[in-house]
Amino acid sequence: MNEKTLIVTDDKGNIVEYEIVLTFKSPETNKSYVVYKEPGDTEEVMAASYNETDGESGELMEIESDEEFDIIQDVLNAFLEEE
């Protein structure tokens, strides 16, 4: 695993690897977020908030509000403009 890979165990116990697009902490919500996608040339991204339990693992949580979606979208747009 490298630092750009997110490994998730789904509800059925399957291990799925995703490519991390970006991570950031929002001062507005005081939460950390990860934007990720399936490996390859896909433009569809997913996002979740997360709590890091140690240096290697953590817990993903669903986005809870439209405000959070807006924050993630703004950060992602700024990131993509820089590339």
C-alpha atoms as an extended CHARMM CRD file, in Angstrom:
* protein
*
        83  EXT
         1         1  MET       CA              0.0000000000        0.0000000000        0.0000000000  PROA      1               0.0000000000
         2         2  ASN       CA              1.2410000000        3.4810000000       -0.7530000000  PROA      2               0.0000000000
         3         3  GLU       CA              0.1040000000        6.8150000000        0.6760000000  PROA      3               0.0000000000
         4         4  LYS       CA             -2.2480000000        7.4110000000       -2.2700000000  PROA      4               0.0000000000
         5         5  THR       CA             -4.2140000000        4.1880000000       -1.6960000000  PROA      5               0.0000000000
         6         6  LEU       CA             -7.2690000000        3.8360000000        0.5030000000  PROA      6               0.0000000000
         7         7  ILE       CA             -8.1430000000        0.2790000000        1.4860000000  PROA      7               0.0000000000
         8         8  VAL       CA            -11.7370000000       -0.2060000000        2.6220000000  PROA      8               0.0000000000
         9         9  THR       CA            -13.4730000000       -3.2520000000        4.0230000000  PROA      9               0.0000000000
        10        10  ASP       CA            -17.0770000000       -3.0890000000        2.8630000000  PROA      10              0.0000000000
        11        11  ASP       CA            -20.2010000000       -4.3180000000        4.6940000000  PROA      11              0.0000000000
        12        12  LYS       CA            -19.7560000000       -7.7960000000        3.2180000000  PROA      12              0.0000000000
        13        13  GLY       CA            -16.1360000000       -8.0930000000        4.3560000000  PROA      13              0.0000000000
        14        14  ASN       CA            -14.6660000000       -7.5190000000        0.8930000000  PROA      14              0.0000000000
        15        15  ILE       CA            -11.4460000000       -5.5270000000        0.6930000000  PROA      15              0.0000000000
        16        16  VAL       CA            -11.6060000000       -2.7670000000       -1.9180000000  PROA      16              0.0000000000
        17        17  GLU       CA             -8.7580000000       -0.4480000000       -2.9620000000  PROA      17              0.0000000000
        18        18  TYR       CA             -9.3680000000        3.1600000000       -4.0040000000  PROA      18              0.0000000000
        19        19  GLU       CA             -7.0670000000        5.9150000000       -5.2280000000  PROA      19              0.0000000000
        20        20  ILE       CA             -6.9100000000        8.9520000000       -2.9390000000  PROA      20              0.0000000000
        21        21  VAL       CA             -7.4270000000       12.2170000000       -4.8330000000  PROA      21              0.0000000000
        22        22  LEU       CA             -6.9120000000       14.5030000000       -1.8330000000  PROA      22              0.0000000000
        23        23  THR       CA             -7.2950000000       14.8070000000        1.9200000000  PROA      23              0.0000000000
        24        24  PHE       CA             -7.9140000000       17.9420000000        3.9740000000  PROA      24              0.0000000000
        25        25  LYS       CA             -9.1540000000       19.2080000000        7.3210000000  PROA      25              0.0000000000
        26        26  SER       CA            -11.9190000000       21.8110000000        7.3260000000  PROA      26              0.0000000000
        27        27  PRO       CA            -11.7300000000       24.5900000000        9.9140000000  PROA      27              0.0000000000
        28        28  GLU       CA            -15.4820000000       25.1570000000        9.4530000000  PROA      28              0.0000000000
        29        29  THR       CA            -16.4720000000       21.6450000000       10.5640000000  PROA      29              0.0000000000
        30        30  ASN       CA            -13.2760000000       20.6280000000       12.3870000000  PROA      30              0.0000000000
        31        31  LYS       CA            -13.3800000000       17.3290000000       10.4690000000  PROA      31              0.0000000000
        32        32  SER       CA            -10.9390000000       15.5760000000        8.1710000000  PROA      32              0.0000000000
        33        33  TYR       CA            -12.0890000000       14.5440000000        4.6980000000  PROA      33              0.0000000000
        34        34  VAL       CA            -10.8690000000       12.2090000000        1.9960000000  PROA      34              0.0000000000
        35        35  VAL       CA            -11.8410000000       12.4220000000       -1.6790000000  PROA      35              0.0000000000
        36        36  TYR       CA            -11.2010000000        9.1510000000       -3.4940000000  PROA      36              0.0000000000
        37        37  LYS       CA            -12.0160000000        7.2300000000       -6.6670000000  PROA      37              0.0000000000
        38        38  GLU       CA            -11.7540000000        3.8110000000       -8.1990000000  PROA      38              0.0000000000
        39        39  PRO       CA             -8.2960000000        3.1910000000       -9.7050000000  PROA      39              0.0000000000
        40        40  GLY       CA             -7.8510000000        4.1690000000      -13.3210000000  PROA      40              0.0000000000
        41        41  ASP       CA             -9.0630000000        7.0160000000      -15.4460000000  PROA      41              0.0000000000
        42        42  THR       CA            -12.4610000000        7.5620000000      -13.8630000000  PROA      42              0.0000000000
        43        43  GLU       CA            -13.7170000000       11.0810000000      -13.1860000000  PROA      43              0.0000000000
        44        44  GLU       CA            -16.3310000000        9.9950000000      -10.6360000000  PROA      44              0.0000000000
        45        45  VAL       CA            -15.1290000000       10.6990000000       -7.1070000000  PROA      45              0.0000000000
        46        46  MET       CA            -16.4780000000        9.8140000000       -3.6900000000  PROA      46              0.0000000000
        47        47  ALA       CA            -15.9440000000       11.6100000000       -0.4200000000  PROA      47              0.0000000000
        48        48  ALA       CA            -16.1720000000       10.8290000000        3.2730000000  PROA      48              0.0000000000
        49        49  SER       CA            -15.1210000000       12.3040000000        6.5550000000  PROA      49              0.0000000000
        50        50  TYR       CA            -12.7090000000       10.2070000000        8.5840000000  PROA      50              0.0000000000
        51        51  ASN       CA            -11.2120000000        9.7220000000       12.0140000000  PROA      51              0.0000000000
        52        52  GLU       CA             -7.6940000000        8.3910000000       12.0190000000  PROA      52              0.0000000000
        53        53  THR       CA             -7.3540000000        5.7140000000       14.7130000000  PROA      53              0.0000000000
        54        54  ASP       CA             -3.5880000000        5.3580000000       14.2620000000  PROA      54              0.0000000000
        55        55  GLY       CA             -1.0360000000        6.1850000000       11.6090000000  PROA      55              0.0000000000
        56        56  GLU       CA             -2.2530000000        3.4490000000        9.2660000000  PROA      56              0.0000000000
        57        57  SER       CA             -6.0100000000        3.0560000000        9.7700000000  PROA      57              0.0000000000
        58        58  GLY       CA             -9.1890000000        4.9000000000       10.5800000000  PROA      58              0.0000000000
        59        59  GLU       CA            -12.9400000000        5.0540000000       10.2720000000  PROA      59              0.0000000000
        60        60  LEU       CA            -14.8210000000        6.5120000000        7.2840000000  PROA      60              0.0000000000
        61        61  MET       CA            -18.1030000000        8.2950000000        7.9240000000  PROA      61              0.0000000000
        62        62  GLU       CA            -20.8000000000        9.5270000000        5.5670000000  PROA      62              0.0000000000
        63        63  ILE       CA            -21.0770000000       13.2130000000        4.7500000000  PROA      63              0.0000000000
        64        64  GLU       CA            -23.7970000000       14.5560000000        7.0360000000  PROA      64              0.0000000000
        65        65  SER       CA            -24.9610000000       17.8210000000        5.4880000000  PROA      65              0.0000000000
        66        66  ASP       CA            -25.2180000000       19.9530000000        2.3670000000  PROA      66              0.0000000000
        67        67  GLU       CA            -22.7400000000       22.3410000000        4.0220000000  PROA      67              0.0000000000
        68        68  GLU       CA            -20.1440000000       19.5640000000        4.1230000000  PROA      68              0.0000000000
        69        69  PHE       CA            -20.7920000000       18.6740000000        0.4620000000  PROA      69              0.0000000000
        70        70  ASP       CA            -20.3260000000       22.3480000000       -0.4740000000  PROA      70              0.0000000000
        71        71  ILE       CA            -17.0310000000       22.5640000000        1.4500000000  PROA      71              0.0000000000
        72        72  ILE       CA            -15.7200000000       19.4120000000       -0.2260000000  PROA      72              0.0000000000
        73        73  GLN       CA            -16.7940000000       20.6270000000       -3.6630000000  PROA      73              0.0000000000
        74        74  ASP       CA            -15.0570000000       24.0010000000       -3.1580000000  PROA      74              0.0000000000
        75        75  VAL       CA            -11.8010000000       22.3610000000       -2.0250000000  PROA      75              0.0000000000
        76        76  LEU       CA            -11.9240000000       19.8070000000       -4.8530000000  PROA      76              0.0000000000
        77        77  ASN       CA            -12.5390000000       22.5130000000       -7.4650000000  PROA      77              0.0000000000
        78        78  ALA       CA             -9.5910000000       24.5670000000       -6.1480000000  PROA      78              0.0000000000
        79        79  PHE       CA             -7.3970000000       21.4670000000       -6.1920000000  PROA      79              0.0000000000
        80        80  LEU       CA             -8.3480000000       20.5940000000       -9.7630000000  PROA      80              0.0000000000
        81        81  GLU       CA             -7.7080000000       24.1580000000      -10.9390000000  PROA      81              0.0000000000
        82        82  GLU       CA             -4.1530000000       23.9510000000       -9.5730000000  PROA      82              0.0000000000
        83        83  GLU       CA             -3.3410000000       20.7500000000      -11.4790000000  PROA      83              0.0000000000
